Amino acid sequence: MTAHTSNTVVVGVDGSAGADEAVRWAARLASGRGLELDLVNCLQGAAIYYGGGLAGSDELFEQFRREGDRLLTAARELALSVDASLTVRTAVLFDASTSALLDRSRRVRLIVVGRTGTGGFAGMLVGSTAATVAGHAECPVAVVRGRHGDGPVPLEGPVVVGVDCTPNSEAALAAAFEEAGFRGVPLVAVHAWNDVTYDSTDSTARLMPQPESLEPTEERLLAQRLAGWQEKFPEVQVRRALAQDRPRHALLAESDRAQLVVVGSHGRGGFTGMLLGSTAQALIHHSSCPVLVVRPEPKR
């Protein structure tokens, strides 16, 4: 989360259990780091009527606004119960949730959304909102998930980061080392380097060198990728984890023991303008802990 100099964390609030967990998680993250919280609720229901050209009374709009205020008041109290010294602002927004969050991503440090949602942030588990925000936001996006989806959000365990040994993973490495350093926990650097299949008899993968022969090279590349960051964060204990597997499988397995997984928005298989890579998609849907999705730095 080093790309943006802002000290503001934005949290989507809709009154769901997932959003409440997101508020708690964001408050813990902000506590002790000098960060401020912006809690936002989107009047998506009202926007359907007014923005969509449908008839809607002032009374109906006022009902939406009052409900948004009520949800934000409860969310603010929840954040302050974590740390009473936090600076917490609230805003009811007359906009669709995706548009509102993407607009704020241009000038904030982090966006946090819950695992599931209702109303203004519906479909956060399998819908398009989480993927769109995580894929297009100009700042990192955290999707807060608990153990096996419905369990509590883990507060212990290492930080895990996916490393694909391309420049695309540099931003994720920066965020992961920063988070591990703040939390005082080890960092597990996962490099899954055998993401081709050998199932088909006519697969071109059969023409490639066998995985075992590539392992020393991949181990050396991972060490080189980590070296500079280990010098910058000498206090962070790093465990290198090489896996002859697809990245999503290795990272999901590590998430069972982690408190946070950090991943780039797309890896070496990605292409310019894509919404979200398959590995990041799998993690925000199935991880056993919160997932921090970090977009690579824009090319200058």
N, C-alpha and C positions, 0 to 999 in steps of 0.2 A: 504493500500500500504506500509506496514511496513516490509514485508518479505525481500525485496531487499534493500541493502544499496546504490545502484547506484542512481545518481541524474539525470539520462537521461530518457526522455519520447520520445518514437518513434511514429511517425504519418505516416500512409500510405497515399500517395498523388497520385492522378491520374487525377486531373483536373475536377472531377465531383463536383456538388454542395454539395453533402454529404461529400466529402473529404475536401472541403473548410470549412464547418462547423466544421469538426473534427480539422482542424488546428487552427481555432479561439478558440475553446473550450480548446484545449491543451495549447495554448498560455496563455489563462486566468488562467488555472490551474497552469502553471509553474511560472507565474508572481508573485513575492513576496515570492516565496518558495525556491528560489535558485536552481531551476531545469533548465535543458538544454533540448533543442529540437533537435532531429534527424528526419529530414524529408526524407523519402525514397520513391523512385519510382522504380517499378520493370519492367524490360524489358521483360514482359511476352510474348509479341508478338515475340520478337527476340528469346526467349528461346524455343518457339515452333519449330522454324526453326532449330536452332543450337543444342539445347539439345535433340530435337526429331529426330535428324538425317536427317532432311529435308534440301534441298539445300537453301542457303541464301547468298546473295552477301554482301560484305563489305559495299557497298553503302546503302543497306537496313538496315543493323545493325546500321550504322551511323545515318540514319534517325530516328530510334527508340531512339538512345542515345540523339540526339539533341532535340527531343520532350520531353524526360524525363528531360533534363536540363531546358527547357523552363517552364515546369510545376513546377519544384522545385524552380526556380527563382521567379515565381509568388507566390508560397506558402510561401516562405521565406519573401517576402514583406508583405504578409497578416499577418504572425505571428508578424513581427516587428511593424505593424500598431497597434497591441494590446499593445505591450510593446517594445519600441525601445532598451531597455537595455538587452533584452533576448539574450542568446547565442544560435544561430541557425546554425546547420550543415545540409548539404544536401548530398545525395548519390543516384546515379543511380545504381541499382543492376541488374546484369544479372542472374535472378533467378525467379522462380514462387513466387507469393506473399505470399502464405501460408508458404512455406519453409523458405523464407527470414524472415518473422515475427517471426516464431517459433524459428529460430536460434537466433535472437536477444533477445528473451524473456528470455534467460538464463542469461543475464547480464545487463538488464535494469530494470527500476522501473515500467514502465507502457507502454502498447501499446494502441494506440488510432486509431480507424478506423471509417469511416463514415457510415451513414445509408444505402447509396447506393453507387455504384461505376461503373466505366467503365474501360475498358482495364485491367490493372494489378490487379485491385481490384474489378472485376465484381461480381455482385450477392450478395453484402453485405446485402441486405434486406432479401432475402429468400434463398440465395445460401448456399453452404457448407463452403465457406471460413470463414465467421464470426463464425460459429459454431465450426469449426475445431480449429481456433486460440483461441477462448474463452475457448474451452474445454481442449486444450492441452498446452497452453502457460504456462511457468513457472513463469510468473509474472501476475498481474492483467491486464485485458483487458477492455477498455471502448469502447462501441458502441454508437456513438453520434447520437441521434434521437431528433426530434422536436415534438411539439404538434401535435398529430394525424398524424405523419409521415412526412407530407410536411410542417408543420408550423415551426416557429422559435424555436431555442433551448432555453428553459426557463432559465432565470438567477435568478429567485426568487423562493421562496418556500423552504420547508424543504428538508433534506436528508432522504430517506426512506431505511430501511434495513429489509430484510427477516430473521427471526430468527426461526429455527426449533428445538431449544433446544437439539441439538446434537453437539459434538465437531466440526462437519463440518462447522458450522456457526460462529465459533470463528474468523476465518480469515476475514470473511465478516464484523463482528462486529468491529474488530480492524480498518479496512479501513473506515467503516461508521462513527465511532466516530472521527477519524482523519479528515475526510472530513467535517463533521459538525463543528468541532472546527475551522478549517482553514477558513471556509466560514462564521462563526458566525451565524449559523442558527440552529433551533431545529432539533432533530432527531426523526423520527417516527419509532418505532420498531414494526414490524408487525409479529404476530405469528398466522398463520391460522392453526388450530388444528383439523379441521373436514374435512379431505380430502378423506373420503370414500363415497361411494354412497349407497343410500337406494332404488334405483329405481327398482331393480330386486326382485322378490318375493323370490328367493332362494339365495339372497346375504348373505354372511357371516357377513356383516356389521350389519344385523338385530340382530345378537347375541351379539353385543357389547353394552356397556352401552350407554344410550342416551346422546347426546352432552351436554345437560344442566348440567348433573351430573358431567361431567368432567371439566367444566369451572374453578372452584376454583383451582383445581390441576394444570391446564395449566397456569393460571394466576400466581400461585406461582412459577412454573418452569421458566416462563419468567422473573419474578422479580429476581430470583436467577442468571439467565444467564446474566442479565444486571448489577447486583450490582457491580462487580469488575470494569467494564468499566466506570460506573458512578463515582466511586471513582477516577479513573485515569483521567477522563475528567469532572471535576466538573462544568466547565463553560458551558457544553452542556446541554440544556434543552431537556428532553426525554419525549415523549408521547408514552405510551404503547397502542397498538391496537391489540386486540384479535378478531379473526373473525372465525365464524363457516362456513368455506368455504374452497375451494381449495386455496393453496398459490398463484397460478398464478392470480386467480381472485382478491384476496385482494390486491396484489401488483400492478396489472394493474390499479385498481381503485385509489390507492394512487398516482400512477404516474401522474394522471391528475392534481395534485396540487403540485407536487414536482419538484425540479431542478435536482435531481439525485436519482436513485435507485441502491442500492448495494445488490448483491445476491451471494451466493456461487455457484460454478460451478455445484454442485449437492448436493442434500439434503439427507434426511433419506431414500428416496427411491432409491438412487443411488447405483452403484456398481463400484468396482475398474476398471479403464481403460475406463469407458464410456466417450463418447465425451462430452456431455453436458446434464444436467438434464432437465426435461420437463418445470420446472418453469423458468429456465434461458433462455431456448429456446423461450418460449412465450414472455418473456420480451424483448429480443433483436429483436424480430419480431414486437411487437405491443405496446411497452411502449410509453408513451407520453413525455418522457424525456430521457436523456442519461442513460445508464445502465453500471454499473461497475461490472464485473464478476470476482470473486476472488476464486482461487483454495485453498483448505485447505493445511495447512502445511504438507509436506511429513513426514510419520512416520519414526522415527529414530530407 
